[in-house]
Amino acid sequence: MLTRIPAVVAAYAPGRHATDFSDTERIPRSVREVVTLGAFNELAGTVEPWARRNDARFGVVQHGALTPWTPPLTDGTHLFAWSDDDAAYWASGRRTITAQTVGSQLLWSAGSDSAHQLTDDRPVMLGQLHGIELPAAQLQRVYTAFCTEVGADYRPHPNEYNALSRLRHRAMRHAGVQFDTSSAPIPELTRPVVSVFSTGTIEAAQRGIPAFVHHPEPPPWLSAFWRRYRLSRFGGPPSAPMEQPENEPARSIAEAVQP
């Protein structure tokens, strides 16, 4: 029996149902496996201790690209990873973590349709001022220099809404940066996509959109990130799509948790 699974996985798991995890005492003891999307959210923090106490397998579906700031997996976790490289990276050599590579549903979906024809060769720079991986002031300088020198438009991340982010946006506009305010999903963009380390770049490459990364002086972890996801620096050939398995990731996960 499986509870609280992503909807796209549930489609391949007939007869499964969702349970309200606000009170773990309501979870039937017959549940032998719990799967969550990511290991960082409140849901994971609620059900992982329950699974440990009740000898149920705790599964985590990789939710995005991995950096050194990705929360570590707890002992006993079973990981559904995007790639063998990601499985090895997140497990970090810990034998208490089991893993299987199922691919990425996000990338599977992005690559399921043909890419839109490009209508403009001006790149779109994907913003990440909200993140913790690199100082926002550093990113602001990188974005401003790239956009003004190359003629790219800056696309703010949806989480760049606080007062400090808005001040940085104002400074970037004052420096001559043009903003892309369209709400089109990344797989529907018709322009080249660039970022420092956004999952959106990987998604764009999967769709066949020219996708690149850029940072004038990348720290070692960032260079390693680019290598792990086979991302190409701006000015060279576009990034190649990540190899995906023959079986749809959602189906593979559902099959892995069948009783």
C-alpha positions in Angstrom: 0.0 0.0 0.0 1.3 3.5 -0.9 0.2 6.9 0.3 0.7 10.5 -0.7 2.3 10.0 -4.0 2.7 12.6 -6.8 -0.4 12.6 -9.0 1.5 11.6 -12.1 2.8 8.5 -10.3 -0.7 7.8 -8.9 -2.0 7.4 -12.5 0.2 4.3 -12.7 -0.8 3.0 -9.3 -4.5 2.1 -9.5 -6.1 1.4 -6.1 -3.7 3.6 -4.2 -5.0 6.5 -2.2 -3.8 9.7 -0.5 -3.7 10.1 3.3 -3.8 13.3 5.3 -0.4 13.3 7.0 -1.3 16.1 9.4 -1.9 13.4 12.0 0.4 10.4 11.4 -1.7 8.3 13.8 -4.2 8.1 11.0 -1.8 6.3 8.7 -2.8 2.6 8.6 -0.1 0.3 10.0 -0.5 -1.8 6.8 1.4 0.9 4.9 4.8 -0.5 4.0 6.1 2.3 1.9 5.8 6.1 1.8 7.1 8.2 -1.1 7.6 12.0 -1.0 8.7 14.4 -3.7 11.9 15.8 -2.3 13.4 15.5 1.2 13.2 19.1 2.1 9.5 19.8 2.8 7.3 19.6 5.8 5.6 16.4 4.5 9.0 14.5 4.4 9.8 15.7 7.9 6.5 14.4 9.1 6.3 11.0 7.5 10.0 10.0 7.7 10.0 9.5 11.5 6.7 7.6 11.1 8.2 5.3 8.5 11.3 4.7 10.7 9.1 3.8 13.7 6.9 1.4 11.7 9.6 -0.3 9.7 8.2 1.1 6.4 10.4 2.1 3.5 10.8 5.8 3.1 11.2 6.8 -0.6 12.3 10.1 -2.0 11.7 11.2 -5.6 14.4 13.6 -6.7 12.7 16.9 -7.3 15.4 19.0 -9.0 19.1 19.5 -9.8 21.4 18.8 -6.9 23.8 21.2 -5.3 25.9 21.0 -2.1 23.0 22.8 -0.4 20.5 20.1 -1.2 19.4 18.6 2.2 21.0 15.2 2.9 19.0 12.1 2.8 18.3 10.3 6.1 19.6 6.8 6.8 17.4 4.1 5.3 16.0 6.3 2.5 15.3 4.8 -0.9 16.1 7.3 -3.6 14.4 7.5 -7.0 17.2 9.4 -8.9 17.4 11.3 -12.1 20.7 9.6 -13.1 23.4 7.3 -11.7 25.6 10.4 -11.2 22.9 12.1 -9.1 22.3 8.9 -7.1 26.0 8.6 -6.3 26.2 12.4 -5.5 23.2 12.4 -3.1 24.1 9.2 -1.3 27.7 10.5 -0.8 29.0 7.0 -0.3 26.6 6.2 2.5 25.7 2.5 2.4 22.5 3.3 4.4 21.0 4.9 1.3 19.6 2.7 -1.5 18.8 4.1 -4.9 17.5 3.4 -8.3 17.8 5.5 -11.4 14.4 6.2 -12.9 15.0 9.4 -14.8 13.2 12.7 -14.3 9.5 13.1 -15.0 10.1 16.9 -15.5 12.6 16.2 -18.2 10.6 13.3 -19.7 7.7 15.6 -20.1 9.9 18.4 -21.6 11.3 16.1 -24.2 8.0 14.5 -25.1 7.1 17.3 -27.6 9.2 18.8 -30.3 10.8 22.2 -29.5 9.2 25.4 -30.7 10.9 27.2 -33.5 13.2 30.0 -32.3 11.7 33.4 -33.1 14.5 35.4 -31.5 18.2 34.7 -31.0 18.5 37.0 -28.0 19.1 34.9 -24.9 16.9 34.8 -21.8 18.9 34.7 -18.5 17.1 32.8 -15.8 17.3 34.5 -12.5 18.1 32.9 -9.1 18.5 35.8 -6.8 16.3 34.0 -4.3 18.8 31.1 -3.8 21.4 30.5 -1.1 24.0 28.8 -3.2 25.7 32.0 -4.4 25.6 35.6 -2.9 22.8 37.6 -4.4 25.2 40.6 -4.9 27.5 38.4 -6.9 24.7 37.0 -9.1 23.4 40.5 -9.6 26.8 41.5 -11.1 26.9 38.4 -13.2 23.4 39.0 -14.6 23.9 42.7 -15.2 27.2 42.2 -17.1 25.9 39.3 -19.1 22.6 41.0 -20.1 24.1 44.3 -21.0 27.1 42.9 -22.9 25.2 40.1 -24.8 21.9 41.9 -25.2 20.0 39.2 -23.2 16.8 39.7 -21.2 16.6 38.9 -17.6 13.8 36.6 -16.4 13.3 36.9 -12.6 12.6 33.7 -10.7 9.0 33.7 -9.3 10.5 33.8 -5.8 12.3 37.1 -6.4 9.5 39.1 -4.9 10.9 40.4 -1.6 11.9 44.0 -1.0 15.7 43.3 -1.5 15.1 41.5 -4.8 13.0 44.3 -6.0 15.8 46.8 -5.1 18.2 44.6 -7.1 15.9 44.6 -10.0 15.7 48.4 -9.9 19.5 48.7 -9.9 19.7 46.2 -12.9 17.1 48.2 -14.9 19.0 51.4 -14.1 22.2 49.7 -15.5 20.3 49.0 -18.7 19.1 45.4 -18.2 15.9 44.6 -20.1 13.5 42.2 -18.3 11.5 39.4 -19.8 8.1 39.5 -18.1 6.4 36.8 -20.1 4.8 34.0 -18.1 5.4 31.3 -20.7 6.7 28.0 -19.2 10.4 27.4 -20.0 9.7 24.5 -22.4 7.6 26.9 -24.5 10.3 29.6 -24.8 11.4 30.4 -28.4 14.7 32.0 -27.5 18.0 30.6 -26.2 18.1 30.0 -22.4 21.0 30.8 -20.1 21.4 30.5 -16.3 24.1 30.1 -13.7 22.8 26.7 -12.5 19.0 26.6 -12.9 17.1 23.4 -13.5 15.3 25.4 -16.2 18.4 25.2 -18.3 18.4 21.4 -18.2 14.7 21.4 -18.9 15.2 23.7 -21.9 18.0 21.5 -23.3 15.7 18.5 -23.0 13.1 20.3 -25.1 15.7 21.0 -27.8 16.0 24.7 -27.0 19.6 26.1 -27.1 20.6 26.1 -23.5 23.8 27.3 -21.8 25.3 28.2 -18.4 27.4 31.2 -17.6 29.6 32.5 -14.7 32.9 34.3 -15.4 34.6 32.7 -12.4 32.6 29.6 -11.3 33.5 28.2 -7.9 34.6 24.5 -7.9 31.2 23.2 -6.9 29.5 25.0 -9.8 32.0 23.7 -12.3 31.3 20.2 -11.0 27.6 20.8 -11.2 28.0 21.8 -14.9 29.9 18.6 -15.6 27.4 16.4 -13.8 24.6 17.7 -15.9 26.7 18.1 -19.1 25.9 21.8 -19.4 27.7 23.9 -21.9 29.1 27.3 -21.3 27.7 30.2 -23.3 29.6 30.7 -26.5 30.0 27.0 -27.3 27.7 24.3 -28.6 24.3 24.1 -26.8 23.9 21.7 -23.9 22.9 18.2 -24.8 19.7 16.6 -23.4 20.1 14.3 -20.4 19.7 10.7 -21.4 16.4 9.3 -20.2 15.3 5.7 -19.7 12.9 4.0 -22.0 10.3 3.6 -19.3 8.5 6.8 -18.2 9.8 7.8 -14.7 6.3 7.9 -13.1 5.6 4.4 -14.3 9.0 3.1 -13.0 8.3 4.6 -9.5 4.8 3.2 -9.4 6.1 -0.3 -10.4 8.8 -0.1 -7.8 6.2 0.4 -5.0 3.7 -2.2 -6.1 3.1 -4.8 -3.3 
